[in-house]
Structure formats: structure tokens, C-alpha cells
Amino acid sequence: MKEHERPRILLISVGMYGQKYLAEATQKDVGGDVVGVVDVAPNLEEKFPVLREKQIPVYRSLQDFYRADHADLAVISSPIHLHVPMALECLKQGSNVLCEKPLCLTEEETNRLADAAKQAGRFLAVGWQLNFDPAVLALKRDILSGRFGAPKRFRCLHAMRRGEKYYNRSNWAGKITVEGREVLDSPFMNACAHNFQMMTFLLGSTMETALRMASVEGELFRGNPTVENYDIAFLRFLSETGVPLCYYTAHPLKTKNLGQEGRGEFEHAVLTWGKGQPFRVVTDTGEEIIYGKDGDTDMMQKLYDAVSWIRDGGKPLCTPEAGLPHLLAVRMAQTLPVQNIAPARVDWLNEDGDRFPCVRNLEETMKQCAENWALPGELGLSL
Ligand SMILES: NC(=O)c1ccc[n+]([C@@H]2O[C@H](COP(=O)([O-])OP(=O)(O)OC[C@H]3O[C@@H](n4cnc5c(N)ncnc54)[C@H](O)[C@@H]3O)[C@@H](O)[C@H]2O)c1
């Protein structure tokens, strides 16, 4: 790309999350320009007046866009089950791709997409934003250098309240399959997946890879009766290297945001992180190392990085490979039975024009389990 040229950006799907890319790329200078939007939703020009103001055309399909134009970068924020065909088409058309997480549903798809990117000579980055956070990358470099000794065990608690609006916004939310295709949507697969994926990324054996899990124990529940999959997960994985990773997540709770609250223990140091807190390591000798300022990464760093790789060279660390261990962990969790919470144990809360199912004592149970690296049954707790 010539020095004065600006990458041409195609935004694919501007739904709940994709509209954040639209806002960022039209309200700020991300280093490139949006040349088109692909989405099947009606009346997008009314919903997003900036499309008319900046004369950004809306296309109903990828084929329509590529017939008319070309893009250096395609940003995919479509429903999960559409990622694979869309990413393959964009790569085939010569665009680099930044695809929202999770990239796909299987290991075979992961490999197929990585091969397609290689063959096309384009990058395929996956939008796990924590993997783009300079604080996380600096921490990972120190872990890989052996500064803290071998990892012993990791855990994180992260839950976010989600109600009717969230589940009613699309046909795939909370579903196991949609239109005959797997989607496996759950807080562990999707909305609260970031901290688990980050733990696997931090423990990867190279900067580009993440650590795979070998086995899982867990208890899954369905608090919201309209959800097809589970919406509460207590999970304890054992990694291929023998490190336990505990993860606690849920949607049907009274508290808007619970956590994130993470802890990683090494031979010679303890790592902690949390909402509004930096990543903090304290070593056996009492040395304190702080990574980042407040623990809140700029979610859109990935867009700036992707544009700069096209302009200035460079390649993503958050590749299909980096997302694969999370995906395989999701598939392992999916084999566990799901227990329905008795309706009498669920209160419904009306707030902000939305309706939320709230499982009684869920917060306390999750905190107790996290504190003890345990599953509810092991502590004699039930929901
Ligand atoms: N990184 C994050 O923090 C984060 C947060 C939320 C969602 N996400 C990810 O973003 C992706 C989208 O999630 P969402 O919650 O915005 O979904 P959504 O259902 O709210 O929006 C999906 C959009 O895709 C459009 N769409 C549907 N079919 C289409 C088609 N055939 N062609 C083009 N557009 C089509 C819909 O009209 C809608 O605008 C998912 O992969 C999700 O996991 C990431």
C-alpha cells in the first residue's frame, strides 16, 4: 500500500456489536475509511444517519459488495454461524479479515480458515480484544520468559446480567443450533468468554498460541427457561500441561456485572486482575509488577491494529490458532448435562424497560465456588 493511501474498510453486519465498529470508524480517525456496510437488516440508513452523511453504501450481501467494489480490510460482526462462509469469501476476494470471536465452531473450520488466509496471502485476525491489550501482551511475554516459574492454577469469575432484550434481539441468542447449524451460544461461548480465552492465551507456549484443555468437570444450569442452551456455568478444566483452570459465569443474576475477578498462581508469583484493576503480579520476594493502568482495555484497539498492519506491515497475534483452545473447551463443556433451575427459585426483575430472570443466591454461590476453586456440589451448595 502506498504511503498516502488509506485502507478501505468493509463492515459486515452492524448489529449489537458491529455498530461499535461503525461508530469508531466514522467518529474517529482509525487510519482507514469505511467504504461499505453489508447487512440484511432493513432501514439501516434511518438507524445510522452517518451512512447517508458519509455516503457509505449498504449492500444486502457480500457478493453485491464485491461485484461493485473492493476492500483491504473486512470486519465481520455477523452471527457466529455465518463467520466461516463470510471469512472464506472475503479472503478469496483479497481482503484481510478481522472476524469477531468466536471465529468458528470446530477445529476443522479453524484449520480451513487458517489455510485459506495463508493461501490468500492475507491476515485473518480474531477479535478477542484482550489479546490486543498491550498489558496482556507484556504479561504474556514475562510468563513465557519464565520470570514467575511454572503456572500452577488459574481461575476467573465473570458474569453479566442479560434479560429479554438480549435474548430477543436475534434468532441465535441462547441457541444450540440455528437454521440447522451449530451456534452453541452461552455466556461461556460468547458474552463472558473473554477472560477464559485470555487465560488460555496467557498460558500458550508461544505468543500466537493458547493452551489446550485436556478434560473438564462442571455443573451447568438453565435459569432462564427461554434459553435453549445453558446460562450458568461452573467449570473446572485441566489443561494438557496439567494446570487447572476454573471458570464461573452466568447471565440470570441480579447484579449487572459480577467480576471479572481473576487469579493465577505460579511457582514464584501470584497474578490478580479485576474490573477497573490492573494486572498485578506479586513475586515470592515481594516484588510488585503492574501491567496496564486500570484493567480496561480499549475494545477497539483491534481495529487500529488491523488497519496499521495493512498500512505499515505487521501481523496479528490473535489468529485462528489462539482462539481454538477456547472453542474446544466450549465443546467439552457442551457435553455436560444441564439442570433446570426450579421456577420458584427465579425472581423476575423489571428494570430499564427490560425483564431479567434472577436466580436466588447465584452471586453468593459463584463467589464461594471461585474462592474455593470448587464446583457447587463439592461445597454442598445447590441452586
Ligand atoms: N468482542 C466483543 O466484546 C463482542 C461483544 C458482543 C458480540 N460479539 C460478537 O459479534 C458477533 C455479532 O454479535 P451481535 O451480538 O452483534 O449479533 P446481533 O445478532 O446483535 O447482530 C448481528 C447482525 O448481523 C446481521 N446479519 C444477519 N444475517 C446476515 C447476513 N446474512 N449478512 C449480513 N448481515 C447479517 C443482522 O442483521 C445484525 O445486524 C458475534 O460473533 C459475537 O460473538 C463480540
The ligand as an SDF file (V2000), in Angstrom:
LIG
                    3D

 44 48  0  0  0  0  0  0  0  0999 V2000
  -15.7660   -8.6970   21.1440 N   0  0  0  0  0  0  0  0  0  0  0  0
  -16.8190   -8.4950   21.9060 C   0  0  0  0  0  0  0  0  0  0  0  0
  -16.7310   -7.9870   23.0200 O   0  0  0  0  0  0  0  0  0  0  0  0
  -18.1750   -8.8660   21.3920 C   0  0  0  0  0  0  0  0  0  0  0  0
  -19.3290   -8.4400   22.0630 C   0  0  0  0  0  0  0  0  0  0  0  0
  -20.5660   -8.8020   21.5360 C   0  0  0  0  0  0  0  0  0  0  0  0
  -20.6470   -9.5970   20.4030 C   0  0  0  0  0  0  0  0  0  0  0  0
  -19.5080  -10.0170   19.7960 N   0  0  0  0  0  0  0  0  0  0  0  0
  -19.5450  -10.8830   18.6100 C   0  0  0  0  0  0  0  0  0  0  0  0
  -20.0320  -10.1500   17.4990 O   0  0  0  0  0  0  0  0  0  0  0  0
  -20.7580  -11.0110   16.6220 C   0  0  0  0  0  0  0  0  0  0  0  0
  -22.1520  -10.4450   16.4060 C   0  0  0  0  0  0  0  0  0  0  0  0
  -22.8130  -10.4270   17.6460 O   0  0  0  0  0  0  0  0  0  0  0  0
  -24.0370   -9.4270   17.9060 P   0  0  0  0  0  0  0  0  0  0  0  0
  -24.3840   -9.6330   19.3280 O   0  0  0  0  0  0  0  0  0  0  0  0
  -23.7260   -8.0690   17.3880 O   0  0  0  0  0  0  0  0  0  0  0  0
  -25.1470  -10.0900   16.9720 O   0  0  0  0  0  0  0  0  0  0  0  0
  -26.5740   -9.4900   16.5590 P   0  0  0  0  0  0  0  0  0  0  0  0
  -27.4560  -10.6580   16.3420 O   0  0  0  0  0  0  0  0  0  0  0  0
  -26.9730   -8.4170   17.5250 O   0  0  0  0  0  0  0  0  0  0  0  0
  -26.2760   -8.7560   15.1750 O   0  0  0  0  0  0  0  0  0  0  0  0
  -25.9760   -9.4950   14.0270 C   0  0  0  0  0  0  0  0  0  0  0  0
  -26.0860   -8.5970   12.7920 C   0  0  0  0  0  0  0  0  0  0  0  0
  -25.8490   -9.4310   11.6590 O   0  0  0  0  0  0  0  0  0  0  0  0
  -26.8060   -9.1200   10.6850 C   0  0  0  0  0  0  0  0  0  0  0  0
  -26.9720  -10.2590    9.7790 N   0  0  0  0  0  0  0  0  0  0  0  0
  -27.7240  -11.3840    9.9520 C   0  0  0  0  0  0  0  0  0  0  0  0
  -27.6430  -12.1750    8.8710 N   0  0  0  0  0  0  0  0  0  0  0  0
  -26.8160  -11.5510    7.9880 C   0  0  0  0  0  0  0  0  0  0  0  0
  -26.3350  -11.8670    6.6980 C   0  0  0  0  0  0  0  0  0  0  0  0
  -26.6840  -12.9930    6.0770 N   0  0  0  0  0  0  0  0  0  0  0  0
  -25.4960  -10.9870    6.0940 N   0  0  0  0  0  0  0  0  0  0  0  0
  -25.1270   -9.8250    6.7120 C   0  0  0  0  0  0  0  0  0  0  0  0
  -25.5480   -9.4750    7.9400 N   0  0  0  0  0  0  0  0  0  0  0  0
  -26.3720  -10.3380    8.5710 C   0  0  0  0  0  0  0  0  0  0  0  0
  -28.0600   -8.7880   11.4590 C   0  0  0  0  0  0  0  0  0  0  0  0
  -28.9750   -8.0310   10.6650 O   0  0  0  0  0  0  0  0  0  0  0  0
  -27.4670   -7.9690   12.6110 C   0  0  0  0  0  0  0  0  0  0  0  0
  -27.3210   -6.6180   12.2370 O   0  0  0  0  0  0  0  0  0  0  0  0
  -20.7400  -12.3950   17.2960 C   0  0  0  0  0  0  0  0  0  0  0  0
  -19.6750  -13.1450   16.7990 O   0  0  0  0  0  0  0  0  0  0  0  0
  -20.4980  -12.0520   18.7600 C   0  0  0  0  0  0  0  0  0  0  0  0
  -19.9020  -13.1010   19.4960 O   0  0  0  0  0  0  0  0  0  0  0  0
  -18.2740   -9.6390   20.2540 C   0  0  0  0  0  0  0  0  0  0  0  0
  1  2  1  0
  2  3  2  0
  2  4  1  0
  4  5  1  0
  4 44  2  0
  5  6  2  0
  6  7  1  0
  7  8  2  0
  8  9  1  0
  8 44  1  0
  9 10  1  0
  9 42  1  0
 10 11  1  0
 11 12  1  0
 11 40  1  0
 12 13  1  0
 13 14  1  0
 14 15  2  0
 14 16  1  0
 14 17  1  0
 17 18  1  0
 18 19  2  0
 18 20  1  0
 18 21  1  0
 21 22  1  0
 22 23  1  0
 23 24  1  0
 23 38  1  0
 24 25  1  0
 25 26  1  0
 25 36  1  0
 26 27  1  0
 26 35  1  0
 27 28  2  0
 28 29  1  0
 29 30  1  0
 29 35  2  0
 30 31  1  0
 30 32  2  0
 32 33  1  0
 33 34  2  0
 34 35  1  0
 36 37  1  0
 36 38  1  0
 38 39  1  0
 40 41  1  0
 40 42  1  0
 42 43  1  0
M  CHG  2   8   1  16  -1
M  END
$$$$
